[in-house]
Amino acid sequence: MPEAIPVSTDQKGTRILARTFFNQLRASGYTPHQVIGIATELLELVTTDLREGDKAVAAAQSTPAPDSGAGFQQRA
């Protein structure tokens, strides 16, 4: 299982990062409509990632542990 990435809860840092990204996009010639398209794509990627994470958690919770012996009977 991949190692968990630390999550920053610093809202000021998040705002600075978003503003910097926005300013770089605009300075590179992206139009406001293109920036909206990029933001939409980012949101879609995050949503997909969250859904896949939820599925993985649900699968892990519904799968018996390997050493539980569920569904296995040894015959003599």
Secondary structure, DSSP 8 states (H G I E B T S, - for coil): ----------HHHHHHHHHHHHHHHHHTT--HHHHHHHHHHHHHHHHHHHHHHHHHHHHHHHS--GGG-TT-----
